[in-house]
Amino acid sequence: MSANAIDVSRLGTARSGFETASENWPPNVKAAHGKPSPTSAHLGLEILAVNQADGIVEMAFNADDKLCNKWGGIQGGNVAAMLDDAMAFAIGLNLDWGQISPTLELKVSMLAPARPGRLYAVGQVVRRGRSVGFVEGQLYDEAGQLLATGSSTANFVTLKKPDKKREKK
């Protein structure tokens, strides 16, 4: 393994701090797992494990040919979307119910071509403030080679509750 490679077989395994049973995940992560966004479903997202205390999420993507450019590699925007999912789920681990965390800024560095197959992503909160969070992510292939890294800034938004007066009209 190269210096940037990891043992991806460890991802999604039960170990200290990591929860693999979806019924024990935070409610917002459980809800997104049960009904993924159309984009996440298109990317083949599968959440593997979460570490709520440390703000870490491990996931896999079953990347098929529909995500490729004409040269057979996963198109860069799809790689960025995978990292955005990993980082968004990480920052979402400790949101209150009814909060969302829109991405304010996203930076992705492509280090090696991503090819169709099973890809693995890790998202981790670097720092969380009251209204803004900073997150990092990595994307690996099945051999554990680091393909891309990302960093993201997200803000926290509480969705408005329905106005009872307007509902009656």
C-alpha positions in Angstrom: 0.0 0.0 0.0 1.2 3.5 -0.7 1.5 6.1 2.0 -1.9 7.6 1.0 -3.7 4.2 1.0 -5.9 2.8 3.8 -7.4 -0.6 4.6 -10.9 0.0 3.3 -12.0 -3.4 4.7 -12.1 -1.7 8.2 -14.6 0.9 7.0 -18.1 0.1 8.2 -17.0 -2.4 10.8 -18.0 -2.3 14.5 -15.2 -0.8 16.5 -14.8 1.7 19.3 -17.0 4.7 18.7 -18.5 3.5 15.4 -22.1 2.5 15.1 -23.0 0.2 12.1 -26.6 -0.5 13.0 -28.8 2.1 11.2 -31.5 1.9 13.9 -28.9 3.4 16.3 -27.9 6.3 14.1 -29.0 9.9 14.8 -32.6 10.6 13.5 -31.6 12.8 10.6 -29.0 10.4 9.3 -31.4 7.5 9.8 -34.1 9.4 7.8 -31.6 10.2 4.9 -30.5 6.6 4.9 -34.1 5.3 4.7 -34.9 7.7 1.9 -31.8 9.0 0.1 -31.9 12.1 -2.1 -32.2 11.3 -5.8 -28.6 12.4 -6.4 -27.3 10.2 -3.5 -29.2 7.3 -5.0 -27.8 8.0 -8.4 -24.3 7.9 -7.0 -25.1 4.5 -5.3 -24.6 5.8 -1.7 -24.5 3.3 1.1 -23.8 4.6 4.7 -21.6 2.1 6.5 -20.9 3.5 9.9 -21.1 6.7 12.0 -19.2 8.0 14.9 -21.4 10.7 16.3 -19.1 11.8 19.1 -16.2 12.4 16.7 -18.3 13.6 13.8 -17.1 10.9 11.4 -19.2 9.1 8.7 -18.0 6.2 6.6 -19.8 5.4 3.4 -19.5 3.5 0.1 -20.7 4.4 -3.4 -21.5 1.8 -6.0 -20.3 3.8 -9.0 -21.4 2.5 -12.3 -20.7 3.5 -15.9 -23.5 6.2 -15.8 -21.2 8.3 -13.7 -18.3 8.2 -16.2 -16.9 10.7 -18.7 -16.2 9.5 -22.2 -12.7 8.3 -21.2 -14.1 5.8 -18.7 -13.3 7.7 -15.5 -15.9 8.9 -13.0 -16.7 12.5 -14.0 -15.1 15.1 -11.6 -18.5 16.6 -10.7 -19.6 13.1 -9.5 -16.5 12.7 -7.4 -17.2 16.1 -5.9 -20.8 15.1 -5.2 -19.6 11.9 -3.4 -17.3 14.0 -1.2 -20.0 16.5 -0.6 -22.3 13.7 0.6 -19.6 12.4 3.0 -19.0 15.8 4.4 -22.7 16.7 4.6 -23.5 13.5 6.5 -20.6 14.1 8.9 -21.7 17.6 9.8 -25.3 16.4 10.0 -24.5 13.8 12.7 -25.0 16.4 15.4 -27.7 18.7 14.0 -30.9 19.2 15.8 -34.0 17.8 14.3 -35.3 20.3 11.7 -31.9 21.7 11.0 -30.1 21.4 7.6 -26.5 22.3 6.7 -26.3 23.8 3.2 -22.8 23.9 1.7 -21.4 27.4 1.6 -18.0 26.4 0.0 -16.6 23.2 -1.4 -13.0 22.5 -2.5 -12.1 19.2 -4.1 -8.6 18.0 -5.2 -8.4 15.1 -7.6 -5.4 12.9 -6.9 -6.0 9.9 -9.1 -8.6 8.8 -11.6 -11.8 7.3 -10.1 -13.1 4.3 -12.0 -16.4 2.5 -11.8 -16.8 0.1 -8.9 -17.1 0.4 -5.2 -15.6 3.6 -3.8 -15.3 4.5 -0.2 -15.6 7.9 1.4 -14.9 9.2 4.9 -16.2 12.6 6.1 -15.1 14.2 9.4 -16.0 17.4 11.2 -12.9 19.5 11.7 -14.5 22.3 13.7 -18.1 23.2 14.5 -19.2 26.6 15.6 -22.7 27.8 16.5 -23.7 28.6 12.9 -20.9 27.3 10.7 -19.0 24.0 10.4 -15.8 23.0 8.7 -15.5 19.4 7.3 -13.0 17.3 5.4 -13.5 14.2 3.3 -11.5 11.6 1.4 -12.5 9.2 -1.4 -10.8 5.9 -1.9 -11.0 3.0 -4.4 -11.4 -0.7 -3.5 -7.6 -1.1 -3.1 -7.6 1.8 -0.5 -5.8 4.2 -2.8 -6.7 7.9 -2.1 -8.4 9.3 -5.2 -9.6 12.7 -4.0 -9.8 14.9 -1.0 -12.3 17.7 -0.1 -13.0 20.4 2.4 -16.3 22.1 3.0 -17.9 24.9 4.9 -21.5 24.5 5.9 -23.9 26.8 7.7 -26.7 25.6 10.0 -30.3 26.5 9.1 -33.4 25.7 11.1 -36.3 25.1 8.9 -39.3 27.3 9.7 -42.2 25.7 11.3 -45.5 26.1 9.4 -47.5 29.2 10.3 -50.7 28.0 11.9 -52.6 31.1 10.9 -51.8 30.5 7.2 -52.7 26.8 7.4 -56.3 27.7 8.4 -56.9 29.9 5.4 
